[in-house]
Amino acid sequence: MFILSPLFDLSKFERKQIYRYNSAVSRKTETEDIVSLIKKLAPVSVAGIPLVRFGSAYDGGYLIPDDLDDIKACFSPGVGALIDFENDCLSKGMKVFLADNTIDANTLPLGKFNYTNKNIGSYSTETLITIDEWVKSSDVKSSSDLLLQMDIEGHEYAAISNLSKDTQNRFRIIAVEFHGLNNLWSKDFFITASEVFNKLLETHMCVHIHPNNWDPFVKKDNIKIPISCEFTFLRKDRIKSYSKVAAMPHPLDTDNAQQNRTMVLPSIWYK
């Protein structure tokens, strides 16, 4: 089975061909299983904790809960060229830890950040490090609350699968861009992805979803799934009461790609 990777620079025609190939050779996920997962992920509006925008006004920006007091550090793997989110964390008094083996570190203001020249993975090598080992290697007290913001181009599933519950519980806020969601129609991918989402939902609740309009929706059985989507989670102990999100997009949402058509999260994802 060929799983589309966001790392490949493919034309629109090539992507369509791969979607058709995946559909032909993969075991298909039952529609009710897709719907059940989507319903579990429906974002909630938390009483007394509004969302604020951190980072760029466009790509690289995330909506996160305004529950930032006493978060001691932000861990941000997958740096790229955008560090606006990390700068906003610095402005809130957080230490900021970056991890990325794909960039020239000389382009970063290293005096402000703690930088690890490794990518995040499910195990550690000379060029890979797990989230657990990365956090443990920091100088942040083990009792401190943390923030995780992660965009690692499809490797998020393996990284979260290997995340211990103790470390997961240290992250008060988790903001992750999940990639390849069109592959939820493949049973093999669905098993992995649903385990990852269910693992996060054990300790956190989803408070926001934003489709990334660099890639299109894929529609099957009247269900529209964005290929890439930004999810924000808040730890359950921070939530006293909540209600369903009434409408999308959020007033602070903006398109990742200004030149592309605006994408609005379909109502099945939040109603």
C-alpha positions in Angstrom: 0.0 0.0 0.0 1.3 3.5 -0.9 0.5 6.1 1.7 0.7 9.7 0.4 3.4 11.6 2.3 3.3 15.4 2.6 7.0 15.4 2.0 6.4 14.6 -1.7 6.0 17.5 -4.0 3.2 16.2 -6.3 1.1 17.7 -8.9 -2.7 17.7 -8.5 -3.0 15.1 -11.1 -0.4 12.8 -9.4 -2.2 13.2 -6.1 -5.5 12.1 -7.7 -3.8 9.1 -9.2 -2.4 8.1 -5.8 -5.8 8.5 -4.1 -7.3 6.2 -6.7 -4.5 3.7 -6.2 -5.0 3.7 -2.4 -8.7 3.1 -2.8 -8.1 0.2 -5.1 -5.5 -1.7 -3.0 -6.3 -0.9 0.6 -8.8 -2.5 2.9 -11.5 0.1 3.2 -12.5 1.6 6.6 -16.2 1.3 7.4 -18.0 4.6 7.1 -19.5 4.3 10.6 -15.9 3.9 12.0 -14.9 7.1 10.3 -17.9 9.0 11.6 -17.4 7.6 15.1 -13.8 8.9 15.2 -14.8 12.3 13.8 -17.6 12.7 16.5 -15.1 11.8 19.2 -12.8 14.6 18.0 -15.6 17.3 17.8 -14.1 20.4 19.5 -15.6 21.9 22.6 -15.9 25.5 23.8 -14.5 25.6 27.3 -16.2 27.9 29.8 -14.0 30.8 30.9 -11.1 29.9 28.6 -11.3 31.6 25.2 -9.0 30.7 22.3 -6.1 33.1 21.3 -4.0 33.1 18.3 -0.2 32.3 18.6 2.2 32.6 15.8 1.8 33.8 12.2 -1.4 35.3 10.9 -1.3 32.6 8.3 0.6 29.4 8.0 2.4 28.5 11.3 -0.3 30.1 13.5 -2.4 28.1 15.9 -5.4 28.8 18.0 -4.7 27.7 21.6 -6.6 28.1 24.9 -5.8 31.3 26.9 -4.8 29.1 29.8 -1.1 29.9 29.7 -0.2 31.0 33.3 2.5 28.9 34.8 3.3 26.9 31.7 7.1 26.8 32.0 8.2 25.6 28.5 7.1 25.1 24.9 8.4 22.1 23.1 8.3 22.7 19.3 9.6 20.1 16.9 9.5 20.7 13.2 10.8 24.3 13.1 11.2 25.2 9.4 11.4 28.9 8.6 8.6 30.0 10.9 9.3 30.8 14.6 6.5 33.3 15.3 4.7 30.8 17.5 7.8 30.2 19.5 8.4 33.9 19.8 4.9 34.4 21.2 5.7 31.6 23.8 8.8 33.5 24.8 6.8 36.6 25.3 4.7 34.7 27.9 7.9 33.8 29.8 8.2 30.3 28.6 11.4 28.5 27.8 11.4 27.3 24.2 12.8 24.1 23.0 13.2 23.4 19.3 14.1 20.1 17.6 14.7 19.8 13.8 17.5 18.0 11.9 16.4 19.4 8.5 17.3 23.1 8.9 20.5 25.2 9.1 20.6 26.1 12.8 22.6 29.3 11.9 19.3 30.8 10.7 17.8 30.6 14.2 18.3 33.1 17.0 19.9 30.4 19.1 20.5 32.8 22.0 16.7 32.8 22.7 16.0 29.1 22.1 17.2 25.7 23.3 17.9 23.8 20.1 18.3 20.1 19.5 19.7 19.1 16.1 17.5 16.0 15.9 14.1 15.0 14.5 11.4 13.6 16.7 10.8 9.9 16.2 9.5 6.8 17.9 13.0 5.8 19.0 16.3 7.6 19.5 19.5 7.6 17.4 22.1 10.1 16.4 19.6 12.0 14.4 16.3 11.1 16.1 15.0 11.6 19.6 11.7 10.6 21.3 9.5 13.3 22.9 10.1 11.6 26.3 13.8 11.7 26.1 13.8 15.3 24.7 11.7 16.5 27.7 13.7 14.6 30.2 16.9 16.0 28.8 15.7 19.6 29.4 16.3 21.6 32.5 12.6 22.1 33.2 11.3 20.7 36.5 9.4 17.5 36.3 6.4 19.0 38.0 6.0 21.9 35.5 3.3 22.1 33.0 4.4 22.3 29.3 3.0 23.1 25.9 3.6 21.0 22.8 3.3 22.5 19.3 4.2 20.0 16.6 4.3 20.0 12.8 6.5 17.2 11.7 5.1 16.2 8.3 3.4 12.9 9.0 5.8 11.6 11.7 3.4 12.8 14.4 1.6 9.5 14.5 4.7 7.5 15.4 5.9 10.2 17.9 2.6 10.3 19.8 2.3 6.5 19.7 5.6 6.3 21.6 4.7 9.1 24.1 4.4 8.0 27.7 1.3 8.9 29.6 3.4 10.7 32.3 4.9 13.0 29.7 1.6 13.4 27.8 0.0 14.6 31.1 2.7 17.2 31.5 1.5 19.0 28.3 -1.4 21.2 29.4 -1.9 22.2 25.8 -1.1 20.2 22.7 -1.3 21.7 19.2 -0.5 19.3 16.3 -0.9 19.4 12.6 -2.0 15.9 11.5 -1.2 15.0 7.9 -2.5 12.4 5.4 -6.0 12.3 7.0 -7.5 11.3 3.6 -5.9 7.9 4.3 -8.3 7.3 7.1 -10.3 5.5 4.4 -7.5 2.9 4.4 -8.1 0.4 7.3 -4.4 0.0 7.9 -3.9 3.8 8.4 -7.1 4.2 10.3 -6.0 1.7 12.9 -2.8 3.7 13.6 -4.4 7.1 13.5 -7.4 6.3 15.6 -5.2 4.8 18.3 -3.2 8.0 18.3 -6.3 10.2 18.6 -7.9 8.0 21.2 -4.6 8.1 23.2 -4.7 11.9 23.2 -8.4 11.9 24.2 -7.7 9.8 27.3 -6.0 12.9 28.9 -7.1 15.8 26.8 -10.2 17.3 25.0 -10.1 18.7 21.5 -10.9 22.5 21.6 -10.2 23.5 18.0 -9.8 22.1 14.5 -8.6 24.1 11.5 -8.2 22.6 8.0 -5.0 23.5 6.3 -5.9 24.8 2.8 -2.5 24.0 1.2 -4.2 20.7 0.4 -7.8 20.0 -0.6 -10.7 18.0 1.0 -11.2 14.4 0.0 -14.9 13.4 -0.2 -16.2 9.9 0.0 -19.6 8.5 1.2 -20.6 12.2 1.7 -17.9 12.7 4.3 -15.4 15.5 3.6 -11.9 14.9 5.2 -9.2 17.6 5.0 -5.8 16.1 4.0 -4.0 18.2 6.7 -5.6 19.6 9.8 -4.4 21.5 12.8 -5.8 20.2 16.1 -5.6 21.8 19.5 -6.1 19.8 22.8 -6.5 21.0 26.4 -5.8 18.7 29.3 -9.0 17.6 31.0 -8.2 18.7 34.5 -8.2 22.3 33.2 -11.8 22.0 32.0 -14.6 22.6 34.5 -17.5 22.9 32.0 -17.8 23.0 28.2 -20.3 23.1 25.4 -20.3 22.1 21.8 -18.8 24.5 19.3 -21.7 26.2 17.6 -20.1 27.4 14.4 -16.9 27.3 12.3 -14.6 28.9 11.4 -13.5 30.6 14.6 -13.2 34.4 14.3 -9.4 34.1 14.7 -9.0 31.4 12.0 -7.2 32.4 8.8 -6.1 30.5 5.7 -2.7 28.9 5.8 -2.3 29.7 2.1 -3.7 33.1 1.2 -3.6 32.3 -2.5 -5.7 29.2 -2.2 -9.5 28.8 -1.7 -10.7 29.2 1.9 -11.5 25.9 3.5 -14.2 25.8 6.2 -14.4 22.8 8.5 -17.4 20.7 7.5 -20.2 20.6 10.1 -19.9 16.8 10.6 -16.6 17.6 12.4 -18.2 19.7 15.1 -22.0 19.1 15.2 
